[in-house]
Amino acid sequence: MPPTASSSSSVSAAAAGTVNLGDLAVHRLGYGAMRITGKGVWGPPADRDAALRTLRRAVELGVNFIDTADSYGPNVSEELIAEALHPYPKDLVIATKGGWERVGPGQWVHNASPKHLKEAVEGSLRRLKLDCIAVYQLHVPDPAVSFTASIETLARLREQGKIRHLALSNCALEYVERARKIAPIVSVQNRYSFADREWDFLVDFCEKHGIAFIPWAPLGQLREAHKLLETIASELSASPLQVALAWLLRRSPVMLPIPGTSSPQHLEENIAAAGLQLPISAFHRLSDFDPPPASLR
């Protein structure tokens, strides 16, 4: 493990500070539970015991926000979270998603119909062993279904007490604005990283309106900037991945990265980034890096 912490006992997600999800405050470095499934995000993990150890270790390291979805497996990620952690710590917030179905490894099919979303919420409640889902995200707008109908369905489930807070994923600003006219939105989850800043303007919008921004693939597309990351990491006695996470944390106070892994050791390396103090000069050097367009990657 890179020497950003003197020992594993000093590593804690709490060092990143907190961000609000409505009336819930969580540590600003969470855990994404997609990688505890099988290849192609399909089926059980190759090492079930390691997946369970990783989940338990995340909580031990101060992680109190875990992101998952019914489509991860499908169902596998939610089931493993419950197996590893139920009964849950009082401060643990589990966010899940619905609106995508799975037909095979690496295959995703839209379905955000009201009927499916109702069934998806009930299924997640059952698998996670919850009476109410703290944060429920529409996984992606469905081009064949009215977006308004999808959000109104989730809003009704919120009124029924099955969902505490609503959130969005994989969506443009237009959808965020439309959804907020129907119900409060506490977070937006889009692809974003130090080297992949397509959604910069949406981060700024979320910050302005007090909405948490959850970057998925927070360690994605780093190859193009590896030399710069390595240089700064060497200066800070850290790893390049830790520097990339530290840049995200400094980018905005509403940023809530959720790096995922199925390895307890890799998890500790990620969480150690919560305590990495990125100097303002290093932040600006990294911010001045101009990532190539996504089409060139």
C-alpha positions as CSV (number, residue, x, y, z in Angstrom):
1,M,0.0,0.0,0.0
2,P,1.4,3.4,-0.9
3,P,2.6,5.4,2.2
4,T,-0.2,7.9,2.4
5,A,-1.1,6.6,5.8
6,S,1.3,5.3,8.5
7,S,-0.9,2.3,9.1
8,S,-4.2,0.9,8.0
9,S,-5.7,2.0,11.3
10,S,-5.2,5.6,10.4
11,V,-7.1,5.2,7.1
12,S,-10.7,6.5,7.2
13,A,-13.2,7.8,4.7
14,A,-14.2,10.3,7.4
15,A,-11.0,12.3,6.5
16,A,-12.7,13.4,3.3
17,G,-15.4,15.4,5.2
18,T,-19.1,15.0,4.6
19,V,-21.7,15.8,1.9
20,N,-25.4,16.0,2.3
21,L,-27.9,13.7,0.6
22,G,-31.1,15.6,1.6
23,D,-31.2,15.2,5.4
24,L,-28.5,12.5,5.3
25,A,-24.8,13.4,5.8
26,V,-22.3,10.8,4.5
27,H,-18.5,10.7,4.3
28,R,-17.3,12.1,1.0
29,L,-15.5,9.0,-0.1
30,G,-17.9,6.1,-0.7
31,Y,-17.8,2.6,-2.2
32,G,-19.2,1.5,-5.6
33,A,-20.4,-2.1,-5.4
34,M,-20.5,-3.0,-9.1
35,R,-17.2,-4.8,-9.1
36,I,-18.2,-7.5,-6.6
37,T,-20.1,-9.3,-9.3
38,G,-18.8,-11.6,-12.0
39,K,-17.2,-10.8,-15.4
40,G,-19.4,-8.4,-17.4
41,V,-21.2,-7.4,-14.2
42,W,-23.0,-10.7,-14.6
43,G,-23.4,-13.5,-12.1
44,P,-21.6,-14.1,-8.8
45,P,-18.0,-12.9,-8.1
46,A,-15.1,-15.2,-8.8
47,D,-14.1,-14.9,-5.1
48,R,-17.2,-14.6,-3.0
49,D,-15.3,-14.5,0.3
50,A,-13.1,-11.6,-1.0
51,A,-16.2,-9.7,-2.0
52,L,-17.8,-10.1,1.4
53,R,-14.5,-9.1,3.1
54,T,-14.2,-6.0,1.0
55,L,-17.7,-4.8,1.9
56,R,-17.1,-5.3,5.6
57,R,-13.7,-3.7,5.4
58,A,-15.2,-0.7,3.7
59,V,-17.5,-0.1,6.7
60,E,-14.5,-0.6,9.1
61,L,-12.6,2.1,7.2
62,G,-15.4,4.7,7.7
63,V,-17.3,4.3,4.5
64,N,-21.0,5.0,5.2
65,F,-22.2,5.4,1.6
66,I,-22.4,2.3,-0.7
67,D,-23.7,2.6,-4.2
68,T,-25.3,-0.4,-6.0
69,A,-28.0,-1.3,-8.5
70,D,-30.5,-4.1,-9.1
71,S,-28.8,-4.6,-12.5
72,Y,-25.4,-5.5,-11.0
73,G,-25.4,-9.2,-11.3
74,P,-28.4,-8.8,-11.7
75,N,-29.4,-8.8,-8.0
76,V,-26.0,-10.2,-6.9
77,S,-24.5,-6.9,-5.6
78,E,-27.6,-6.1,-3.5
79,E,-27.7,-9.7,-2.1
80,L,-24.0,-9.6,-1.1
81,I,-24.4,-6.2,0.6
82,A,-27.1,-7.6,2.8
83,E,-25.2,-10.8,3.5
84,A,-22.1,-8.9,4.5
85,L,-23.5,-6.0,6.4
86,H,-27.1,-6.6,7.6
87,P,-28.1,-5.6,10.2
88,Y,-26.7,-2.3,9.0
89,P,-24.8,0.3,11.0
90,K,-27.1,3.2,11.9
91,D,-25.2,5.7,9.7
92,L,-24.8,3.5,6.6
93,V,-26.6,4.9,3.6
94,I,-27.2,2.4,0.7
95,A,-28.1,3.9,-2.6
96,T,-29.5,1.6,-5.3
97,K,-30.9,2.1,-8.8
98,G,-33.5,0.8,-11.2
99,G,-34.4,1.2,-14.8
100,W,-32.1,-1.1,-16.6
101,E,-32.6,-4.9,-17.1
102,R,-30.0,-7.5,-17.9
103,V,-30.1,-10.2,-20.5
104,G,-26.5,-11.3,-20.4
105,P,-22.9,-10.4,-19.6
106,G,-22.2,-6.8,-20.6
107,Q,-25.7,-6.4,-21.9
108,W,-28.1,-3.7,-20.6
109,V,-31.7,-3.1,-21.7
110,H,-33.7,0.0,-20.9
111,N,-36.9,-0.4,-18.9
112,A,-38.0,2.6,-16.8
113,S,-41.7,1.9,-17.2
114,P,-43.8,2.6,-14.2
115,K,-44.7,-1.1,-13.8
116,H,-41.0,-2.2,-13.9
117,L,-39.8,0.6,-11.5
118,K,-42.4,-0.5,-9.0
119,E,-41.3,-4.1,-9.2
120,A,-37.6,-3.0,-9.1
121,V,-38.1,-1.0,-5.9
122,E,-39.9,-3.9,-4.2
123,G,-37.1,-6.3,-5.3
124,S,-34.4,-4.0,-4.0
125,L,-36.2,-3.6,-0.7
126,R,-36.4,-7.4,-0.4
127,R,-32.8,-8.2,-1.3
128,L,-31.3,-5.4,0.8
129,K,-33.6,-6.3,3.7
130,L,-34.8,-2.7,4.1
131,D,-38.2,-1.1,4.8
132,C,-37.1,2.1,3.0
133,I,-34.4,2.7,0.5
134,A,-32.4,5.8,1.6
135,V,-31.5,6.9,-1.9
136,Y,-33.1,5.5,-5.1
137,Q,-31.7,6.5,-8.4
138,L,-33.3,6.2,-11.9
139,H,-30.4,4.4,-13.5
140,V,-30.9,6.0,-16.9
141,P,-33.7,7.8,-18.7
142,D,-35.6,5.3,-21.0
143,P,-36.0,6.7,-24.5
144,A,-39.1,4.6,-25.0
145,V,-40.8,5.8,-21.8
146,S,-42.0,9.2,-20.7
147,F,-39.3,10.6,-18.3
148,T,-42.0,12.4,-16.4
149,A,-43.9,9.1,-15.9
150,S,-40.7,7.4,-14.6
151,I,-40.0,10.2,-12.0
152,E,-43.7,10.5,-11.0
153,T,-43.7,6.8,-10.3
154,L,-40.7,7.1,-8.0
155,A,-42.1,10.2,-6.4
156,R,-45.3,8.2,-5.5
157,L,-43.1,5.4,-4.0
158,R,-41.4,8.1,-2.0
159,E,-44.7,9.3,-0.7
160,Q,-45.6,5.7,0.3
161,G,-42.4,5.6,2.4
162,K,-40.6,3.0,0.3
163,I,-38.0,5.6,-0.8
164,R,-36.5,8.3,1.3
165,H,-34.7,10.4,-1.4
166,L,-34.8,10.4,-5.2
167,A,-31.7,10.7,-7.4
168,L,-30.6,10.4,-11.0
169,S,-27.9,8.7,-13.0
170,N,-26.5,8.9,-16.5
171,C,-28.5,12.0,-17.4
172,A,-28.1,15.4,-18.9
173,L,-28.9,18.7,-17.2
174,E,-32.3,18.9,-18.9
175,Y,-33.4,15.8,-17.1
176,V,-32.2,17.1,-13.7
177,E,-34.2,20.3,-14.2
178,R,-37.3,18.4,-15.3
179,A,-37.1,16.0,-12.4
180,R,-36.7,18.7,-9.8
181,K,-40.0,20.1,-10.9
182,I,-41.6,16.9,-9.8
183,A,-39.7,16.0,-6.6
184,P,-36.4,16.9,-4.8
185,I,-33.3,15.4,-6.3
186,V,-30.5,14.8,-3.8
187,S,-27.7,13.5,-6.2
188,V,-26.7,13.0,-9.8
189,Q,-24.4,10.1,-10.8
190,N,-22.6,10.5,-14.2
191,R,-19.3,9.3,-15.5
192,Y,-16.5,11.7,-14.4
193,S,-12.9,11.7,-13.5
194,F,-9.8,13.8,-13.5
195,A,-9.2,12.8,-17.1
196,D,-12.8,12.7,-18.2
197,R,-14.6,16.0,-17.6
198,E,-17.4,16.0,-20.0
199,W,-19.8,16.8,-17.2
200,D,-17.9,19.7,-15.7
201,F,-20.9,22.0,-16.2
202,L,-23.2,19.6,-14.4
203,V,-20.8,19.4,-11.5
204,D,-21.0,23.2,-11.2
205,F,-24.8,23.1,-11.5
206,C,-25.0,20.5,-8.7
207,E,-22.7,22.6,-6.5
208,K,-24.8,25.7,-7.0
209,H,-28.0,23.9,-6.0
210,G,-26.7,21.7,-3.2
211,I,-27.0,18.4,-5.1
212,A,-24.3,15.8,-4.5
213,F,-22.4,14.7,-7.6
214,I,-21.4,11.0,-7.7
215,P,-18.8,10.4,-10.3
216,W,-18.9,6.8,-11.6
217,A,-15.6,5.5,-13.0
218,P,-13.8,8.0,-10.9
219,L,-10.5,6.4,-11.8
220,G,-11.3,6.0,-15.5
221,Q,-9.3,7.3,-18.5
222,L,-6.2,8.1,-16.5
223,R,-3.8,6.6,-19.0
224,E,-3.5,9.8,-21.0
225,A,-2.3,11.8,-17.9
226,H,-0.3,9.0,-16.2
227,K,3.0,10.8,-16.3
228,L,1.6,14.0,-14.7
229,L,-0.1,11.9,-12.0
230,E,3.0,9.9,-11.4
231,T,5.1,13.1,-11.0
232,I,2.7,14.6,-8.5
233,A,2.2,11.3,-6.7
234,S,5.9,11.0,-6.2
235,E,6.0,14.5,-4.7
236,L,3.3,13.6,-2.3
237,S,4.4,10.0,-1.5
238,A,1.1,8.7,-2.8
239,S,-0.1,6.6,-5.7
240,P,-1.4,8.1,-9.0
241,L,-4.8,6.7,-8.2
242,Q,-4.9,8.4,-4.8
243,V,-3.9,11.7,-6.4
244,A,-6.7,11.3,-9.0
245,L,-9.2,10.8,-6.1
246,A,-7.8,13.7,-4.2
247,W,-8.3,15.9,-7.2
248,L,-11.9,14.9,-7.3
249,L,-12.4,15.7,-3.7
250,R,-10.9,19.1,-4.1
251,R,-12.8,19.8,-7.4
252,S,-16.1,20.4,-5.6
253,P,-17.5,20.1,-2.0
254,V,-20.5,18.2,-3.4
255,M,-18.3,15.5,-5.0
256,L,-18.8,12.0,-3.7
257,P,-16.5,9.6,-5.4
258,I,-17.3,5.9,-5.2
259,P,-14.3,3.9,-6.3
260,G,-15.1,0.2,-6.6
261,T,-13.0,-2.9,-6.1
262,S,-13.3,-6.5,-5.0
263,S,-10.0,-6.4,-3.2
264,P,-9.7,-5.3,0.5
265,Q,-6.1,-4.2,-0.2
266,H,-7.0,-2.1,-3.1
267,L,-9.9,-0.7,-1.1
268,E,-7.5,0.5,1.6
269,E,-5.4,2.3,-1.0
270,N,-8.5,4.0,-2.3
271,I,-9.8,5.1,1.1
272,A,-6.3,6.4,2.1
273,A,-7.0,9.2,-0.6
274,A,-9.5,10.7,1.9
275,G,-6.6,11.9,4.0
276,L,-4.3,13.0,1.1
277,Q,-3.9,16.8,1.2
278,L,-3.6,18.0,-2.4
279,P,-1.7,21.3,-2.4
280,I,-3.5,24.0,-4.4
281,S,-0.5,24.2,-6.8
282,A,-0.8,20.5,-7.6
283,F,-4.6,20.9,-8.0
284,H,-4.1,23.7,-10.5
285,R,-1.4,21.7,-12.4
286,L,-3.8,18.8,-12.7
287,S,-6.8,21.0,-13.5
288,D,-4.8,22.6,-16.3
289,F,-4.4,19.2,-18.0
290,D,-6.5,19.1,-21.1
291,P,-8.0,15.6,-21.5
292,P,-8.5,14.5,-25.1
293,P,-12.1,14.3,-26.4
294,A,-13.9,11.0,-25.5
295,S,-14.1,10.1,-29.2
296,L,-10.3,9.9,-29.3
297,R,-10.0,7.5,-26.3
